[in-house]
Amino acid sequence: TIQSGKARVMIAGSADDFAEESSVEFANMGATSNSVEEFARGRTPSEMCRPCTSTRNGFMEGLGSGIVILMSASAAIEFGAPIYGIIAMSGTATDKQGQSVPAPGKGVLTSAREACKNILPSRLLNFDYRRRQLQRELAALDTRKQEELADLADMVDGPTDSVERLVAQQVEQVEEEYAQRQRTLQDMWGNEFWKGKPSISPLRGSLAVWSLTADDIGLASFHGTSTVANDKNESDVLNTQLCHLGRTPGHAVPVVCQKWLTGHPKGAAASFMLNGVIQSLRTGLIPGNRNADNIGKELEEFDYALYLSKSIQTSGIRAGLIKSFGFGQVGGELLVVHPDYLLATLTREQLDEYNVKLQKRNTKSERYWQDTLVGNHPFVQVKSSPPFTMEQEKSVYLNPLARAKYDSKSGEYKF
């Protein structure tokens, strides 16, 4: 929706509470750990979820919520919003039809799909090559714009006022057309150059947008349900993807399995994982799975996966890969890139201006939070009416340029 231009800002996320019905059914299908059996083995509650271990025997129920604010990069920079990560790729896959609802699937392998025809990689993967092509086409577009503007000088004779108004309208149309074509070229050579190319997979192409490769994936956040089937299937999917993309042999990816700590909240699971990856990108710290006392022997064949039992501090993480596997052989995947790659595209003046806006926003948000703590207003202030009046409603819906403005007296946004 954001990439199509229909919106610049969106809210995404989910919430999940503990429910007896779903808990019973998960237990009936053997997806959750049996607390009675675990206690008999001497396990404490904190040890009952053990992703990727030889003794894994199901997940622990969890609950909670997670929300993220998604923006186009231009909107975030214009608003001075904090940028915690770049969603470089997102994808889902419905793998197949089957009688077994919890059976694992491998559909997200399609993000690495490639038809390798040539020995040499596509020139489109080269950042400098794409930049040169963009600059050449923008120069040609600018030349055409200047020619169009020059043609406006040959407008038909008529009253001076009428001609001036007509020329002004024509100039505005030329400028709008130029801006639209400029955005199209930027999309074509920036984010969409790989689309429709069988030789470039979505994952490789999304990495190449930021001049990254499969070797730059610094961590893999696993769905990691601690079930026998999922953890092996997920390891196989990751290993196959990285092998197919040509990641350097021996260059293993640290695996994060945070459900040993959070449990499995189902609906909010991916939100939890995204938040964890963002924290790792900001700090360079990759959290370990403290319950990984003995990694399953069947996982040894997956050379690209490194199962950590302790946290490690890195010098920095460029990108993280998130996987989410659902029932009915449905899978999801996110590629998150460090925000510095976006900020590096700004000039020094643009970066300074953004930092000033960011500081102001941080100050306002901190003040809002403090006012909430002291009881000046609730954290979520529920609105009872839209920002427009009944008389304004139709005109607001029909005007694509209609914008609400903040009214300091009422503390609300109004048209």
Backbone hydrogen bonds in HBPLUS format (Angstrom, degrees):
<---DONOR---> <-ACCEPTOR-->    atom                        ^
c    i                          cat <-CA-CA->   ^        H-A-AA   ^      H-
h    n   atom  resd res      DA  || num        DHA   H-A  angle D-A-AA Bond
n    s   type  num  typ     dist DA aas  dist angle  dist       angle   num
A0006-LYS N   A0001-THR O   3.16 MM   5  5.58 133.3  2.39 170.6 170.7     1
A0005-GLY N   A0002-ILE O   3.02 MM   3  5.25 152.8  2.10 105.7 114.4     2
A0072-SER N   A0008-ARG O   3.05 MM  64  5.47 141.7  2.20 146.7 151.3     3
A0010-MET N   A0070-LEU O   2.83 MM  60  5.16 156.3  1.89 151.3 156.1     4
A0070-LEU N   A0010-MET O   2.81 MM  60  5.16 165.4  1.83 161.1 163.3     5
A0012-ALA N   A0068-VAL O   3.05 MM  56  5.47 170.3  2.06 159.8 162.7     6
A0068-VAL N   A0012-ALA O   2.83 MM  56  5.47 164.3  1.86 161.3 165.1     7
A0014-SER N   A0066-GLY O   3.02 MM  52  5.78 147.6  2.13 153.5 163.0     8
A0066-GLY N   A0014-SER O   3.02 MM  52  5.78 156.2  2.08 163.5 169.6     9
A0016-ASP N   A0064-GLY O   2.87 MM  48  5.56 153.0  1.94 160.4 169.5    10
A0064-GLY N   A0016-ASP O   2.93 MM  48  5.56 163.5  1.96 156.6 161.1    11
A0023-SER N   A0019-ALA O   3.10 MM   4  6.17 157.3  2.15 148.2 155.3    12
A0024-VAL N   A0020-GLU O   2.92 MM   4  6.08 158.2  1.97 152.6 157.1    13
A0025-GLU N   A0021-GLU O   3.11 MM   4  6.40 160.9  2.15 149.3 154.5    14
A0026-PHE N   A0022-SER O   2.88 MM   4  6.06 158.4  1.93 151.7 157.4    15
A0027-ALA N   A0023-SER O   3.06 MM   4  6.23 154.1  2.13 141.4 148.6    16
A0028-ASN N   A0024-VAL O   2.88 MM   4  6.17 148.6  1.98 144.3 153.6    17
A0029-MET N   A0025-GLU O   3.11 MM   4  6.39 146.5  2.23 145.4 152.4    18
A0031-ALA N   A0026-PHE O   2.97 MM   5  5.35 156.7  2.03 163.5 157.6    19
A0030-GLY N   A0027-ALA O   3.03 MM   3  4.99 155.5  2.09 102.0 109.3    20
A0059-PHE N   A0031-ALA O   2.97 MM  28  6.51 148.5  2.07 145.1 143.9    21
A0033-SER N   A0059-PHE O   3.07 MM  26  5.49 154.6  2.14 127.2 131.7    22
A0038-GLU N   A0034-ASN O   2.89 MM   4  6.10 158.1  1.94 154.4 161.8    23
A0039-PHE N   A0035-SER O   2.89 MM   4  5.98 161.1  1.92 146.9 151.1    24
A0040-ALA N   A0036-VAL O   3.10 MM   4  6.31 150.9  2.19 140.6 148.8    25
A0041-ARG N   A0037-GLU O   3.13 MM   4  6.43 130.7  2.39 137.7 150.0    26
A0041-ARG N   A0038-GLU O   3.07 MM   3  5.11 133.7  2.30  96.0 108.8    27
A0043-ARG N   A0038-GLU O   2.96 MM   5  5.33 160.3  2.00 153.4 147.2    28
A0042-GLY N   A0039-PHE O   2.93 MM   3  5.00 156.1  1.99 103.9 111.1    29
A0047-GLU N   A0044-THR O   2.90 MM   3  5.38 158.8  1.94 118.8 126.0    30
A0048-MET N   A0045-PRO O   3.32 MM   3  5.39 170.7  2.33 109.5 112.0    31
A0053-THR N   A0050-ARG O   3.41 MM   3  5.89 156.2  2.47 136.6 133.1    32
A0296-GLY N   A0052-CYS O   3.04 MM 244  6.02 164.8  2.06 133.9 136.8    33
A0056-ARG N   A0053-THR O   3.42 MM   3  5.31 170.6  2.43 102.4 104.1    34
A0054-SER N   A0294-ASN O   2.77 MM 240  5.95 151.7  1.84 169.5 168.3    35
A0058-GLY N   A0226-SER O   2.74 MM 168  5.05 160.9  1.78 143.6 136.9    36
A0264-HIS N   A0060-MET O   2.86 MM 204  6.06 153.3  1.93 158.5 165.3    37
A0062-GLY N   A0264-HIS O   3.11 MM 202  4.58 131.1  2.36 118.3 105.5    38
A0076-ALA N   A0072-SER O   3.06 MM   4  6.37 164.1  2.08 157.8 161.4    39
A0077-ILE N   A0073-ALA O   3.05 MM   4  6.25 161.0  2.08 152.6 157.1    40
A0078-GLU N   A0074-SER O   2.92 MM   4  6.00 156.3  1.97 142.7 150.1    41
A0079-PHE N   A0075-ALA O   2.83 MM   4  5.94 158.6  1.87 154.4 159.5    42
A0080-GLY N   A0076-ALA O   2.98 MM   4  5.83 128.1  2.26 132.7 145.2    43
A0081-ALA N   A0076-ALA O   2.97 MM   5  4.99 150.6  2.06 145.5 150.9    44
A0086-ILE N   A0337-VAL O   2.87 MM 251  4.92 158.6  1.92 148.9 153.6    45
A0088-ALA N   A0086-ILE O   2.98 MM   2  5.57 113.2  2.44 112.0  94.7    46
A0337-VAL N   A0086-ILE O   2.85 MM 251  4.92 159.9  1.89 140.7 146.3    47
A0088-ALA N   A0335-LEU O   2.85 MM 247  5.43 133.6  2.06 149.3 160.8    48
A0335-LEU N   A0089-MET O   2.91 MM 246  4.98 160.3  1.95 143.6 143.8    49
A0091-GLY N   A0333-GLU O   3.01 MM 242  5.31 147.2  2.12 152.1 153.4    50
A0333-GLU N   A0091-GLY O   2.83 MM 242  5.31 143.5  1.96 160.6 162.7    51
A0093-ALA N   A0331-GLY O   2.85 MM 238  5.21 148.2  1.95 148.7 149.7    52
A0331-GLY N   A0093-ALA O   2.85 MM 238  5.21 163.1  1.88 151.0 156.8    53
A0095-ASP N   A0329-GLN O   2.80 MM 234  5.38 161.3  1.83 177.2 172.1    54
A0103-ALA N   A0100-SER O   3.42 MM   3  5.45 159.6  2.47 102.5 108.2    55
A0328-GLY N   A0101-VAL O   2.76 MM 227  4.65 171.9  1.77 144.0 142.9    56
A0109-LEU N   A0106-LYS O   3.06 MM   3  5.84 163.2  2.09 122.6 127.4    57
A0110-THR N   A0107-GLY O   3.09 MM   3  6.07 174.6  2.10 127.4 129.0    58
A0111-SER N   A0108-VAL O   3.18 MM   3  5.89 170.1  2.19 117.9 120.7    59
A0112-ALA N   A0109-LEU O   2.91 MM   3  5.74 166.0  1.93 125.4 130.2    60
A0113-ARG N   A0110-THR O   3.16 MM   3  4.87 166.4  2.18 104.8 106.0    61
A0203-LEU N   A0111-SER O   2.86 MM  92  5.42 160.2  1.90 163.9 157.7    62
A0115-ALA N   A0198-PRO O   2.78 MM  83  5.47 157.7  1.83 134.2 140.4    63
A0125-LEU N   A0122-SER O   3.15 MM   3  5.79 162.3  2.18 114.1 119.0    64
A0126-ASN N   A0123-ARG O   2.95 MM   3  5.45 160.7  1.99 115.4 121.8    65
A0130-ARG N   A0126-ASN O   3.15 MM   4  6.48 162.2  2.19 154.6 158.5    66
A0131-ARG N   A0127-PHE O   3.00 MM   4  6.25 152.6  2.08 147.4 155.6    67
A0132-ARG N   A0128-ASP O   2.99 MM   4  6.22 157.8  2.04 148.0 153.1    68
A0133-GLN N   A0129-TYR O   3.11 MM   4  6.39 162.1  2.14 150.5 154.9    69
A0134-LEU N   A0130-ARG O   2.94 MM   4  6.13 156.9  2.00 147.3 153.8    70
A0135-GLN N   A0131-ARG O   2.93 MM   4  6.15 164.1  1.95 152.4 156.4    71
A0136-ARG N   A0132-ARG O   3.01 MM   4  6.22 157.5  2.06 150.3 156.0    72
A0137-GLU N   A0133-GLN O   3.03 MM   4  6.23 164.2  2.06 149.8 153.7    73
A0138-LEU N   A0134-LEU O   2.85 MM   4  6.00 154.2  1.91 152.0 159.7    74
A0139-ALA N   A0135-GLN O   2.97 MM   4  6.09 150.0  2.06 140.8 148.7    75
A0140-ALA N   A0136-ARG O   3.02 MM   4  6.33 155.7  2.08 145.9 152.3    76
A0141-LEU N   A0137-GLU O   2.89 MM   4  6.05 151.1  1.98 140.6 149.1    77
A0142-ASP N   A0138-LEU O   2.86 MM   4  6.06 151.1  1.94 144.2 151.9    78
A0143-THR N   A0139-ALA O   3.02 MM   4  6.28 150.8  2.10 143.8 151.4    79
A0144-ARG N   A0140-ALA O   3.07 MM   4  6.36 155.9  2.13 144.9 151.0    80
A0145-LYS N   A0141-LEU O   2.94 MM   4  6.21 151.5  2.02 144.5 152.9    81
A0146-GLN N   A0142-ASP O   2.99 MM   4  6.27 159.8  2.03 149.8 153.9    82
A0147-GLU N   A0143-THR O   3.04 MM   4  6.32 151.4  2.12 145.8 153.6    83
A0148-GLU N   A0144-ARG O   2.93 MM   4  6.19 155.7  1.99 150.2 156.4    84
A0149-LEU N   A0145-LYS O   2.95 MM   4  6.24 158.6  2.00 152.8 158.5    85
A0150-ALA N   A0146-GLN O   2.94 MM   4  6.11 149.2  2.03 140.8 149.5    86
A0151-ASP N   A0147-GLU O   3.00 MM   4  6.25 145.2  2.12 143.0 151.9    87
A0152-LEU N   A0149-LEU O   3.18 MM   3  5.29 137.1  2.38  96.3 107.8    88
A0153-ALA N   A0150-ALA O   3.12 MM   3  5.64 156.6  2.18 110.4 117.3    89
A0154-ASP N   A0151-ASP O   3.06 MM   3  5.64 161.5  2.09 114.1 120.0    90
A0163-VAL N   A0159-PRO O   2.95 MM   4  6.20 165.8  1.97 162.6 166.9    91
A0164-GLU N   A0160-THR O   2.96 MM   4  6.13 161.1  1.99 153.9 158.9    92
A0165-ARG N   A0161-ASP O   2.99 MM   4  6.22 160.8  2.03 148.9 153.8    93
A0166-LEU N   A0162-SER O   2.91 MM   4  6.09 161.8  1.95 150.1 155.7    94
A0167-VAL N   A0163-VAL O   2.81 MM   4  5.96 163.3  1.84 152.4 157.2    95
A0168-ALA N   A0164-GLU O   2.91 MM   4  6.03 158.2  1.96 144.7 151.0    96
A0169-GLN N   A0165-ARG O   3.00 MM   4  6.26 155.1  2.06 147.4 153.5    97
A0170-GLN N   A0166-LEU O   2.95 MM   4  6.21 158.8  2.00 149.4 155.6    98
A0171-VAL N   A0167-VAL O   2.82 MM   4  6.05 157.8  1.86 154.0 160.1    99
A0172-GLU N   A0168-ALA O   3.01 MM   4  6.21 156.4  2.07 143.6 149.8   100
A0173-GLN N   A0169-GLN O   2.99 MM   4  6.30 152.3  2.07 146.2 153.6   101
A0174-VAL N   A0170-GLN O   2.94 MM   4  6.23 157.6  1.99 150.2 156.1   102
A0175-GLU N   A0171-VAL O   2.94 MM   4  6.18 159.9  1.98 151.8 157.0   103
A0176-GLU N   A0172-GLU O   2.97 MM   4  6.19 156.2  2.03 146.2 152.6   104
A0177-GLU N   A0173-GLN O   2.90 MM   4  6.10 162.2  1.93 150.7 155.6   105
A0178-TYR N   A0174-VAL O   2.88 MM   4  6.06 157.5  1.93 148.1 154.7   106
A0179-ALA N   A0175-GLU O   2.94 MM   4  6.14 162.2  1.97 148.3 152.8   107
A0180-GLN N   A0176-GLU O   2.96 MM   4  6.17 155.7  2.02 148.1 154.7   108
A0181-ARG N   A0177-GLU O   2.99 MM   4  6.21 163.8  2.02 151.2 155.1   109
A0182-GLN N   A0178-TYR O   2.85 MM   4  6.01 149.3  1.95 147.5 157.0   110
A0183-ARG N   A0179-ALA O   3.02 MM   4  6.26 156.0  2.08 144.2 149.5   111
A0184-THR N   A0180-GLN O   3.01 MM   4  6.30 152.9  2.08 143.9 151.9   112
A0185-LEU N   A0181-ARG O   2.97 MM   4  6.21 157.9  2.02 148.0 152.6   113
A0186-GLN N   A0182-GLN O   2.97 MM   4  6.21 158.9  2.01 148.7 154.9   114
A0187-ASP N   A0183-ARG O   2.89 MM   4  6.11 156.3  1.95 149.8 155.8   115
A0188-MET N   A0184-THR O   2.90 MM   4  6.10 159.7  1.94 147.0 153.1   116
A0189-TRP N   A0185-LEU O   2.99 MM   4  6.15 167.4  2.00 155.8 157.4   117
A0190-GLY N   A0186-GLN O   2.76 MM   4  5.41 123.1  2.08 132.5 147.2   118
A0191-ASN N   A0187-ASP O   3.09 MM   4  5.27 119.1  2.47 118.0 133.0   119
A0192-GLU N   A0187-ASP O   2.81 MM   5  5.70 160.3  1.85 172.1 165.3   120
A0195-LYS N   A0192-GLU O   3.19 MM   3  5.44 150.1  2.28 108.4 116.7   121
A0197-LYS N   A0194-TRP O   3.13 MM   3  5.51 148.5  2.23 136.6 133.8   122
A0200-ILE N   A0197-LYS O   3.05 MM   3  5.55 167.3  2.07 119.1 123.2   123
A0205-GLY N   A0201-SER O   2.80 MM   4  5.90 169.6  1.81 161.5 165.1   124
A0206-SER N   A0202-PRO O   2.91 MM   4  5.89 156.2  1.97 141.0 147.6   125
A0207-LEU N   A0203-LEU O   3.12 MM   4  6.26 149.7  2.22 140.9 148.4   126
A0208-ALA N   A0204-ARG O   2.92 MM   4  6.13 155.9  1.97 147.5 154.8   127
A0209-VAL N   A0205-GLY O   3.06 MM   4  6.31 132.9  2.29 142.3 153.4   128
A0210-TRP N   A0207-LEU O   3.09 MM   3  5.75 143.5  2.23 114.3 122.1   129
A0212-LEU N   A0207-LEU O   2.88 MM   5  4.82 155.2  1.95 128.5 129.6   130
A0211-SER N   A0208-ALA O   2.89 MM   3  4.44 164.8  1.91 105.3 106.3   131
A0216-ASP N   A0213-THR O   2.93 MM   3  5.49 161.2  1.96 116.8 123.0   132
A0217-ILE N   A0214-ALA O   3.40 MM   3  5.77 171.8  2.41 111.6 113.4   133
A0218-GLY N   A0319-ALA O   2.71 MM 101  5.59 152.1  1.78 150.8 157.4   134
A0321-LEU N   A0219-LEU O   3.02 MM 102  6.42 161.3  2.06 149.7 154.8   135
A0220-ALA N   A0254-PRO O   2.96 MM  34  6.28 156.3  2.01 163.0 166.3   136
A0256-VAL N   A0220-ALA O   2.88 MM  36  6.10 165.8  1.90 150.3 152.1   137
A0221-SER N   A0321-LEU O   2.74 MM 100  6.09 151.5  1.82 154.6 164.2   138
A0323-LYS N   A0221-SER O   3.16 MM 102  6.46 156.8  2.22 178.2 173.0   139
A0222-PHE N   A0256-VAL O   2.82 MM  34  5.85 153.4  1.89 154.9 163.7   140
A0231-ASP N   A0227-THR O   3.39 MM   4  6.27 167.5  2.41 151.4 153.6   141
A0233-ASN N   A0229-ALA O   3.07 MM   4  6.14 163.9  2.09 153.5 158.6   142
A0234-GLU N   A0230-ASN O   2.75 MM   4  5.88 166.2  1.77 165.2 168.5   143
A0235-SER N   A0231-ASP O   3.17 MM   4  6.13 155.0  2.24 132.3 139.0   144
A0236-ASP N   A0232-LYS O   2.98 MM   4  6.15 153.6  2.05 145.4 152.8   145
A0237-VAL N   A0233-ASN O   2.95 MM   4  6.22 156.6  2.00 149.5 155.4   146
A0238-LEU N   A0234-GLU O   3.05 MM   4  6.28 171.9  2.06 153.6 154.7   147
A0239-ASN N   A0235-SER O   2.98 MM   4  6.05 168.2  1.99 148.9 152.8   148
A0240-THR N   A0236-ASP O   2.92 MM   4  5.99 158.7  1.96 147.7 153.7   149
A0241-GLN N   A0237-VAL O   2.97 MM   4  6.15 160.6  2.01 152.1 157.3   150
A0242-LEU N   A0238-LEU O   3.04 MM   4  6.27 173.4  2.05 160.4 160.8   151
A0243-CYS N   A0239-ASN O   3.01 MM   4  6.09 153.9  2.08 143.6 151.3   152
A0244-HIS N   A0240-THR O   2.93 MM   4  6.04 159.0  1.98 147.1 152.9   153
A0245-LEU N   A0241-GLN O   2.93 MM   4  6.16 145.8  2.05 148.5 158.4   154
A0247-ARG N   A0242-LEU O   2.99 MM   5  5.43 173.3  1.99 162.1 160.1   155
A0246-GLY N   A0243-CYS O   3.18 MM   3  5.20 153.6  2.25  99.2 107.2   156
A0251-HIS N   A0248-THR O   3.03 MM   3  5.55 157.9  2.08 137.7 141.2   157
A0253-VAL N   A0304-TYR O   2.63 MM  51  5.78 170.3  1.64 152.9 152.1   158
A0306-LEU N   A0253-VAL O   2.94 MM  53  5.62 160.2  1.98 144.1 138.8   159
A0255-VAL N   A0306-LEU O   2.82 MM  51  5.70 156.7  1.88 162.5 155.9   160
A0261-LEU N   A0258-GLN O   2.96 MM   3  5.63 155.2  2.03 116.5 123.5   161
A0262-THR N   A0258-GLN O   3.08 MM   4  6.36 165.8  2.10 149.7 153.9   162
A0263-GLY N   A0259-LYS O   2.99 MM   4  4.55 145.5  2.11 116.1 122.2   163
A0267-GLY N   A0265-PRO O   2.77 MM   2  5.93  99.6  2.42 121.3 108.1   164
A0269-ALA N   A0266-LYS O   3.05 MM   3  5.18 164.3  2.08 114.0 118.8   165
A0272-PHE N   A0268-ALA O   3.01 MM   4  6.31 156.8  2.07 156.8 163.0   166
A0273-MET N   A0269-ALA O   3.01 MM   4  6.34 158.0  2.06 148.6 154.8   167
A0274-LEU N   A0270-ALA O   2.83 MM   4  6.03 158.9  1.87 149.1 154.3   168
A0275-ASN N   A0271-SER O   3.05 MM   4  6.21 160.2  2.09 146.9 152.0   169
A0276-GLY N   A0272-PHE O   3.00 MM   4  6.31 150.9  2.09 145.0 153.4   170
A0277-VAL N   A0273-MET O   2.93 MM   4  6.25 156.3  1.99 152.4 158.2   171
A0278-ILE N   A0274-LEU O   2.97 MM   4  6.20 159.6  2.02 150.7 156.1   172
A0279-GLN N   A0275-ASN O   3.05 MM   4  6.32 154.9  2.12 145.1 151.4   173
A0280-SER N   A0276-GLY O   3.03 MM   4  6.34 150.5  2.12 143.7 151.9   174
A0281-LEU N   A0277-VAL O   2.86 MM   4  6.18 155.0  1.92 152.2 159.1   175
A0282-ARG N   A0278-ILE O   3.01 MM   4  6.24 152.1  2.09 147.2 154.4   176
A0283-THR N   A0279-GLN O   3.00 MM   4  6.13 150.1  2.09 145.9 153.6   177
A0284-GLY N   A0280-SER O   2.63 MM   4  5.08 148.6  1.72 143.5 150.6   178
A0314-THR N   A0284-GLY O   2.86 MM  30  5.12 164.4  1.89 143.3 146.7   179
A0286-ILE N   A0312-ILE O   2.91 MM  26  5.39 172.8  1.91 165.3 165.5   180
A0312-ILE N   A0286-ILE O   3.02 MM  26  5.39 154.8  2.08 145.7 151.6   181
A0289-ASN N   A0308-LEU O   2.97 MM  19  6.00 171.2  1.98 130.3 131.8   182
A0292-ALA N   A0289-ASN O   2.93 MM   3  5.45 162.9  1.96 122.2 124.5   183
A0293-ASP N   A0291-ASN O   2.80 MM   2  5.50 135.5  2.00 106.6  92.8   184
A0299-LEU N   A0296-GLY O   3.07 MM   3  5.61 161.4  2.11 113.8 119.8   185
A0300-GLU N   A0297-LYS O   3.15 MM   3  5.57 168.1  2.17 114.8 118.4   186
A0302-PHE N   A0299-LEU O   3.21 MM   3  5.80 165.2  2.24 116.7 121.2   187
A0305-ALA N   A0302-PHE O   3.34 MM   3  5.92 165.5  2.36 116.4 120.7   188
A0338-HIS N   A0318-ARG O   2.89 MM  20  5.30 160.7  1.92 152.2 149.7   189
A0320-GLY N   A0336-VAL O   2.81 MM  16  5.24 156.4  1.86 151.6 159.8   190
A0336-VAL N   A0320-GLY O   2.88 MM  16  5.24 173.7  1.89 162.0 164.0   191
A0322-ILE N   A0334-LEU O   2.82 MM  12  5.01 169.8  1.83 155.0 158.2   192
A0334-LEU N   A0322-ILE O   2.95 MM  12  5.01 154.2  2.02 137.6 143.0   193
A0324-SER N   A0332-GLY O   2.92 MM   8  4.96 156.3  1.97 142.3 140.3   194
A0332-GLY N   A0324-SER O   2.67 MM   8  4.96 147.4  1.78 151.7 159.8   195
A0326-GLY N   A0330-VAL O   2.58 MM   4  5.02 169.6  1.59 173.1 172.3   196
A0341-TYR N   A0338-HIS O   3.19 MM   3  6.15 162.6  2.23 127.2 130.1   197
A0342-LEU N   A0339-PRO O   2.96 MM   3  5.40 139.7  2.13 110.9 121.7   198
A0343-LEU N   A0339-PRO O   3.10 MM   4  6.47 165.6  2.13 155.9 159.5   199
A0344-ALA N   A0340-ASP O   2.87 MM   4  5.86 140.6  2.03 141.1 150.4   200
A0345-THR N   A0342-LEU O   2.99 MM   3  5.56 160.3  2.03 115.4 121.7   201
A0346-LEU N   A0343-LEU O   3.15 MM   3  5.59 164.3  2.18 112.3 117.2   202
A0351-LEU N   A0347-THR O   2.87 MM   4  6.07 159.0  1.92 153.9 160.1   203
A0352-ASP N   A0348-ARG O   2.96 MM   4  6.13 159.0  2.00 147.1 152.5   204
A0353-GLU N   A0349-GLU O   2.99 MM   4  6.18 159.7  2.04 147.1 152.8   205
A0354-TYR N   A0350-GLN O   2.91 MM   4  6.11 156.0  1.97 145.5 152.3   206
A0355-ASN N   A0351-LEU O   2.92 MM   4  6.15 160.0  1.96 150.5 155.6   207
A0356-VAL N   A0352-ASP O   3.08 MM   4  6.33 149.8  2.17 146.1 153.3   208
A0357-LYS N   A0353-GLU O   3.16 MM   4  6.47 162.6  2.20 149.0 153.0   209
A0358-LEU N   A0354-TYR O   2.80 MM   4  6.04 155.7  1.86 152.0 160.0   210
A0359-GLN N   A0355-ASN O   2.96 MM   4  6.11 155.9  2.02 143.8 149.0   211
A0360-LYS N   A0356-VAL O   3.15 MM   4  6.43 157.9  2.20 146.8 152.4   212
A0361-ARG N   A0357-LYS O   2.96 MM   4  6.23 158.5  2.01 149.7 155.8   213
A0362-ASN N   A0358-LEU O   2.88 MM   4  6.10 157.7  1.93 150.3 156.7   214
A0363-THR N   A0359-GLN O   2.96 MM   4  6.17 154.8  2.03 145.7 152.3   215
A0364-LYS N   A0360-LYS O   3.00 MM   4  6.28 159.3  2.05 148.9 154.1   216
A0365-SER N   A0361-ARG O   2.89 MM   4  6.08 161.1  1.92 151.9 157.3   217
A0366-GLU N   A0362-ASN O   2.93 MM   4  6.05 152.7  2.00 144.1 151.5   218
A0367-ARG N   A0363-THR O   3.00 MM   4  6.21 154.4  2.07 144.5 151.5   219
A0368-TYR N   A0364-LYS O   2.90 MM   4  6.15 156.3  1.96 147.2 153.9   220
A0369-TRP N   A0365-SER O   2.97 MM   4  6.17 156.1  2.02 143.4 149.6   221
A0370-GLN N   A0366-GLU O   2.96 MM   4  6.21 156.8  2.01 147.5 153.6   222
A0371-ASP N   A0367-ARG O   2.88 MM   4  6.12 158.9  1.93 151.4 157.2   223
A0372-THR N   A0368-TYR O   3.00 MM   4  6.24 141.7  2.15 140.4 150.9   224
A0373-LEU N   A0369-TRP O   3.06 MM   4  6.39 153.6  2.13 146.4 152.8   225
A0374-VAL N   A0370-GLN O   3.07 MM   4  6.37 153.0  2.15 151.4 157.8   226
A0376-ASN N   A0371-ASP O   2.85 MM   5  5.14 145.1  1.97 160.4 160.6   227
A0375-GLY N   A0372-THR O   3.21 MM   3  5.19 154.7  2.28  99.7 107.2   228
A0392-GLN N   A0389-THR O   3.08 MM   3  5.11 127.5  2.37  95.7 109.4   229
A0393-GLU N   A0389-THR O   3.11 MM   4  6.18 127.4  2.40 145.7 158.8   230
A0396-VAL N   A0392-GLN O   2.96 MM   4  6.08 154.6  2.02 163.0 171.3   231
A0397-TYR N   A0393-GLU O   3.09 MM   4  6.34 161.6  2.12 154.2 158.6   232
A0398-LEU N   A0394-LYS O   3.07 MM   4  6.24 148.6  2.17 148.3 156.6   233
A0399-ASN N   A0395-SER O   3.11 MM   4  6.02 122.6  2.45 136.0 147.7   234
A0402-ALA N   A0399-ASN O   3.15 MM   3  5.42 168.8  2.16 114.6 116.8   235
A0405-LYS N   A0414-LYS O   2.72 MM   9  5.39 170.3  1.73 153.5 150.2   236
A0414-LYS N   A0405-LYS O   2.80 MM   9  5.39 167.0  1.82 150.1 149.0   237
A0407-ASP N   A0412-GLU O   2.71 MM   5  5.44 168.5  1.72 159.5 163.4   238
A0411-GLY N   A0407-ASP O   2.73 MM   4  5.55 136.2  1.92 149.4 164.0   239
